């Protein structure tokens, strides 16, 4: 029996919350609250996803194989044993990349449609 | 809003389904403690709202399966539930007249419907087996939850059992007319005995193989799997119901014992 590799495009588009979680996990393994803080820091400084939204999304991401539980934990005195740490799987990383490329394509389209300034103008070049 | 440990927010966690709590309740509780610590002992109202919304969403997911296959299963079960309701209420709408001839025997249309029903069984097995036989790219991976399974079985099994006797009589008349009664009886017997175990293997093998699929692939094949499940349950229950109801003193297909 052949075990084929799933195509990341099959799970696109991602919701903003799910994409935010995948982005947060792109750099390092994190527990739930750290994910919330990371997502909030990338937006306007306050947590943009609540705990209920976060863990529902994590359940789905685990089921779909986009994230997995990590065994890398900090020293016991800095840790809360109730926490679980998560990391991106290879498939999750490819899905996040595919979603970023999809969004990049939308932004390019918005520039061509003059909904956004041209890239050189936006970057401050004459 | 106060957010003490063991307070309203922690009670809201208990509203989540058990499978979710088993997996995430401890870490959700730790996260609430972190939020309280950073909020100087208080939780924002949006946290409570988010927990409530999350619990409702998880229950909805559990009850509905959150996949198009659920809608398909309802569509499969709906006609049988309709028949059951009509039977219970002793209600005979106009279109039933088209299914029953003047002498009370099933019309041609009714016979076609019943034979299609029986043919759906091997067809459903073929649909389910196709990806394995052809090493197709996608693999069935739908595993219903216990409540989904119970609701589905109940919805399909009861009407099927009620209609079992009638369908068996149809089979018997057909096989008598064709003069192949013993052969039909043996084929039906083998199918009844072997198909459920085949279906079980076909449905569980991907799980044992730890297949990982995206939602789009899973949803597509979940529909096929549900058709298989519904057809198998209908056929098995129908034949088992017949056996219990009237075949105890007769062969499955033999001389008429009406």
Interface residues (C-beta under 8 A of the other chain):
Chain A: X1 X2 X3 X4 X6 X7 X8 X10 X11 X31 X32 X33 X36 X49 X50 X51 X52 X53 X54 X55 X56 X58 X59 X64 X65 X80 X82 X83 X84 X91
Chain B: X20 X23 X24 X26 X27 X28 X29 X30 X31 X32 X33 X34 X35 X46 X47 X49 X50 X51 X52 X53 X54 X55 X57 X58 X132 X135 X137 X138 X139 X209 X211 X212 X213 X214 X215 X216 X217
